[in-house]
């Protein structure tokens, strides 16, 4: 009762083929010297001398990209003049425009383009 049992039935063997077909491959010595086999497909590749050489293989020793270690920290951004003007305008008391959008548009059209209401 070791837990391992021998297989009770052997796997069936496939039947052996009666006769295998013979395949013959012509060798270079069987050809006449100087005779070339007739190409079944026209040659499309140029001779080796006329081929464009492949580019060199990339070097595997290149380290992955990393920023230079001695680079200085980027300077802190200085507030632009525009941002300063926005802050100054927001802090000053102003008068709110109480006109609706249609009134503003009609006034602009009349001033800039000379439009008249219908």
Secondary structure as the mmCIF struct_conf table of DSSP 4:
data_model
#
loop_
_struct_conf.conf_type_id
_struct_conf.id
_struct_conf.beg_label_comp_id
_struct_conf.beg_label_asym_id
_struct_conf.beg_label_seq_id
_struct_conf.end_label_comp_id
_struct_conf.end_label_asym_id
_struct_conf.end_label_seq_id
BEND BEND1 UNK A 3 UNK A 3
BEND BEND2 UNK A 8 UNK A 9
HELX_LH_PP_P HELX_LH_PP_P1 UNK A 10 UNK A 17
BEND BEND3 UNK A 18 UNK A 18
HELX_LH_PP_P HELX_LH_PP_P2 UNK A 20 UNK A 22
HELX_RH_3T_P HELX_RH_3T_P1 UNK A 28 UNK A 30
BEND BEND4 UNK A 31 UNK A 31
HELX_LH_PP_P HELX_LH_PP_P3 UNK A 32 UNK A 32
TURN_TY1_P TURN_TY1_P1 UNK A 33 UNK A 34
HELX_LH_PP_P HELX_LH_PP_P4 UNK A 37 UNK A 39
BEND BEND5 UNK A 40 UNK A 41
BEND BEND6 UNK A 45 UNK A 45
HELX_LH_PP_P HELX_LH_PP_P5 UNK A 46 UNK A 47
HELX_RH_3T_P HELX_RH_3T_P2 UNK A 48 UNK A 50
BEND BEND7 UNK A 51 UNK A 51
HELX_LH_PP_P HELX_LH_PP_P6 UNK A 52 UNK A 59
TURN_TY1_P TURN_TY1_P2 UNK A 60 UNK A 61
HELX_LH_PP_P HELX_LH_PP_P7 UNK A 62 UNK A 65
TURN_TY1_P TURN_TY1_P3 UNK A 69 UNK A 70
HELX_LH_PP_P HELX_LH_PP_P8 UNK A 71 UNK A 80
HELX_RH_AL_P HELX_RH_AL_P1 UNK A 81 UNK A 91
BEND BEND8 UNK A 92 UNK A 92
HELX_LH_PP_P HELX_LH_PP_P9 UNK A 95 UNK A 97
HELX_RH_AL_P HELX_RH_AL_P2 UNK A 101 UNK A 113
#
